[in-house]
């Protein structure tokens, strides 16, 4: 069992969080990308958010994490409304956002990238022992990164970069993890490794995960519930197995 640094809120030490999105409206200028979206992500569950390009999936994650300010609606974390808070406030509340595109800082080493994740820890600056324990946990979870900790991130493969950006989010000790297209551009074998890791985070660490994924078949295979967006609106929400079994829905909205 991995342990969390003393005095630092860790995934193993914190209660699993529920995330409820109620009547969320958000957009860009005159464009309404989300139109009264309501989604419930149960504690320690995986919720797959699916739909075609332009459906509003990425905007949803950005509105939850504070990168886009909602026009109306609520973002409830364990019943407390946090809609409209800054990304920094959301991170300190326990929401970590991994955006699309393997967004590591290429000029920094693997370990320097991981240390950035500690900046959202609440309270006073963490002790040296706390930082060391958090890094040790990250390297235990992602052994490939342990072997490359002194390497510049620009030298990593696509799969290694994806693991690094997820590891950096986890170093922040989140209760809720927002993943935007984590399999994008990855080889099938690496994609399987990433999805297996997402399942372990939910089952073993109690992290509530909202997964935006273009590969609907893979996402529904690991998710507890699925949500289908179309033009900014929820058109279906059900247990993942039910959505996967709905042939008409799959063909019309999910492309398989």
N, C-alpha and C positions, 0 to 999 in steps of 0.2 A: 504494500500500500504506500503510495507516494504521500508525503506530508507537505503541508504548506508552511511558509516561513512564519515564525512567531510574530503576532501583531499585525500580520498582513492578511486581508480577506482572501482566502483561497477557495477554489471550487469545491474541494473536499470538505471544507469547514462551513460553508454557507448553505443555508436552505435553498432548495431549488426554487426558482422564481417562475411565476406565471406572467405572461405578457398578453394583454388584451388591447386590440386596436378597435376603436369605436368611431364609426361615421367619419373616417379620416378623409379630408379633402386637401389636396396639395397640387401644386403645378408650377409652371414657369411662365411668367408674364400672363398672356391671355389663355395659355394652354392649361387645361385642367387635366393633369395626369392621373389623379386619383379622385374618384367621385363616390364619397360616402362608403369607404371601404371598412368593413368590420371583419376582424379575424381574431380567433382565440388560439393562443399557443400555450398548451398546458405545461406545467412545470416538468422539467426533465424530459421533454418530448422533442421530436423532430417534426416540424411543419414545413412541407414543401410548397413553395409558391411558384406556380407554373403559368405559362401563357406565351403567346407569340411575342416577337420583338415589338416594342411600343405598347405593351399591355399595361405597363406601370409598375413592373416588378422592382426595378432598381430604384425608382422614386419612392416606393414603399419603404425599402430599407433605409434610404436617405432620410425620409421623414421620421422614422423611428429613432435613428441615431443622432438626429439634430442637424444633419448636413443640409436639409431642406426644412424650412419652417412651415408647418401645416397652416392652412387657412382656417380650418376648423376641425373639430373632432378631438379625440383623446387618445393618449398613449399611456396605458396603465401598466405599471410594473408593481405587481403585488398590491393592486388597488390604488396606488398613488399615481395621479396624473402628472406626467412629465412632458407633455406635448409642448413644443416650442422652446425647450431648454437647449443650451449650447451643446455642441459635440463633447466638450470637456466635461460638462455636468452629466451628460448621459454616460460617458465612460466611467466617471466616478460612481455613478449609481449602479454600475455593473453591466452595462450594455457595450459589447465590443462589436465593431463593424469591420468586416474584411471585404473591401470593395473588389469589383472585377478588375483583373489585369495584373495580378502578381506584383502589387505595389511595394516592393522592397526599396530601400534606399541603396542604390547600386554601388555608390562610392564607399559605403561603410562595410565593415566586416559583419559576418553573421552575428557575432556576439554583440556588436554595437547596435545592430538592428533590434536584437532582443531587449537590450537595456532600455530602448525607447519605450517599450511597452510598460515599463515600470513607472513611467512618468505620471500615469493616471491613478496610481495607488493613493488612497485617501490619507489625510493626516500628515504627519511630519515625514521628512525624508527617511527612506528605509535604511536600516542598518546594513553594514557590509555583509553580515551573516545572512540577513534576509535576502539580499540580492543574490548571494551565492547559492542559497537554497532554491530560489526561483529558477535560476539558470540551470541548476542540476536537474530540476524537475523537467524543464523543457528538453534538455538533452536526453533524459531517460525516455521521454515520450517520442522524441524524434531523433533516433540514434544517428541518422545520416547527417544531421546538423552538428552533432558532437564531433564528428570527424572533420568538419569543415569550419569550426568555430572561428578560426583566425583568417579564413579566406574572405576576400572581397566578394560581396554579394553578386556583383556583376559576373563572376565566374561560375555561378551556379546554373544548373540546368533548369528548365521550366518547372519540372516537378519539384525540385529542391526549393525554388523560389516560392512556390505555392505553399509548401510546408513551412517555410520560414515566415511568411506573412501570417499564416494561421498560428504558428507558435508565438509570434510577437503579440497577437491578440490575446492569446491564452496567458501570457506572462502578466497581463493586466488583471488577471483573476476575475473574469466576467461570470455573471450568472446567466446572461443571455448572449448568444453568439449569432450574429447576422452574417451569413455567407452568401456572396453574390458571385454566381457562376464559378465555383471552385474547380470544376473539371475542365474549364475552357482551355483548349490548346494542349491538353495532357494526353500522353499515350494511354491506351486502355489499361495497361497494367498499373500505371501510376494513378490513374483515375480511381481504380478499384481500391488502392491503398488509401487515398484521400477519403473516399466514402466510408471505408471501414473505420477510419479514424473518427469521422463524424459520429458514427454509431457508438463508438466507445466513449466519446465525450458525453453523450447523453446517458448511456446506460451505466457507466462507471463513475463519472464525475458529476452527474446531475445537472449538466448544462442544458438549458433550454435553447434549442437551435431553430432559427428560421432560415431555410435553405432556398435560395433562388437558383434555379437550375434549368438550363435549356434542354438537357437530356432528361425528359420527363420519365422515361421508363426506369432509368437508374434512380432518380430521386424518389419515385413512388415505391421502389423496392426497399428503401431504407427508412422511409418516413412513417410516422404514426398517422398523420393527417395530411391531406392535400387541399390546396386552394387554387382555383383556376381564375386568373384575371383576364379580362378582355376589355380593351379600351378604357382602362381605369376602373372597371367595376368587377365585383365578385360574381362570377356566373356559376360557380359550383364550389362546394366545400363539403368534405366527407372524409371518413377514414380512407387512408391511402389505398387499401385493397379494393374498396368500392369504386374509386375513381379509375383504377387500373383495369377493372373489369367492365367498365362502361364503354363499350366499343364505339357507340355514336359520339360520346363526349371526346374520347381520345382522338378519333378521326377528325372531328370538327375543330378542336382547339389545341390538341397536343401533338399531332402529326405522327402518330404511330398506332 
